[in-house]
């Protein structure tokens, strides 16, 4: 597997979908035995509604603060979220940036 390096200045974040202010960049697609990795940027005070994924997930907070299950998680915090575990995220006072790592691309369950 080749080495992929994406520095903050190299990021090319795109809207998750039209009308949604959350930005995302897939770094590794989870195909051919590779892990799935993406970086997400969430605007200040934005709420990501309760949802779940079909795969286990590790989320690394890169900047900003994520409020998850009543806990403030700042830069360097790791969230380990089991497959099908429902959770929501609220961004704090500044933009929230995090990386998600999964064994493969996941199916999403939650509000559209």
N, C-alpha and C positions, 0 to 999 in steps of 0.2 A: 504494500500500500504506500503510495507516495506521501510525502510530507506536504500538508497544506498549512500555510501561515496567512492569517488575516489579521492585520493590525487595525486598531481603531480608525486610522486614516484611510485604510483600504476598504472599509465597509461600504456596501452598496445596498442600503436598506430600501425596501419598496413597501408600499401599502399592502396590508394583508388582503384587503379587498376594497373595492370602491366605497367611499364614504366612511371607512374605518380609519381612525387616526393612528392606529398601531402599525409600526413598521417592522419588517422582518427580512432577514437574508438567510437562505439555506446555505450552509458551509459544506456539508456533506449529506448526500441524498439517501443514505441508508441502504443502497443497493449493493449487490455483489459482496455481501458479508461485511460491508463497512458500516460503522455506526451512523446514525442520523444526528446532525448537529445544526442548530440554527441560533442566530442572534436576534433578539427582539428589543425594540425601543418603544416604550409606552409613555405618552405625555403625562405631565404632572396631574395628579388628582384623578387619573382615569381609572375606571373600574373594569376589570376583566371578570365577567360573570362566572358563576360556578360551572365547571365543566370537568371532563375527565378524558383520558387517553387510553388506548388499548395496550400501551407499552409502559414499562417502568421508565422513570425519567429522573435525571439529575439536573437541577437548575442552579446555575452559579450567578449570583448577583454581581454585576460588574461595576455599576454606579447607580446612585439613587437609593431609594428605600422601597422595599416591597412589604406591604402589610398582608400577612397570610395567617389565617386562623387566629387573629388577635395578637400576632407577634410581629414586631418591626424587624425586618431583615435587611441590614445594610451591606455595603460592598464586602465581598469575600464570603458572605453567607452561602451555604449550600442547602438546597431543599431536595430531599430525596422523596419522591412521590411514587407510590405504587400504582401499577396498572389499574385502571377503573376506579381509582380514588378520586372523589369529587373535591375540588378546591376552587377558590376564587383568589384574585390578587387585586390589591388596590395600590396604585402608585402614590408616593408621598409628594412632598413639596417641589421636587425637581423631576426631570425625566428619569425614568427607570430603564436601565439597560441590563439585560440578562442573557446568558447562553443556556440553551437546552441541549442535553445529550441523552439520546435513547439508543437502544440496541439496533433499532430499525425504525423506519417511518411509521407513525402511529395513526390509527383512526381516531377521530375526534367525536366526542359526544357532549352536547350541550346546546345552549341557545345559538342560533345562527348569527 
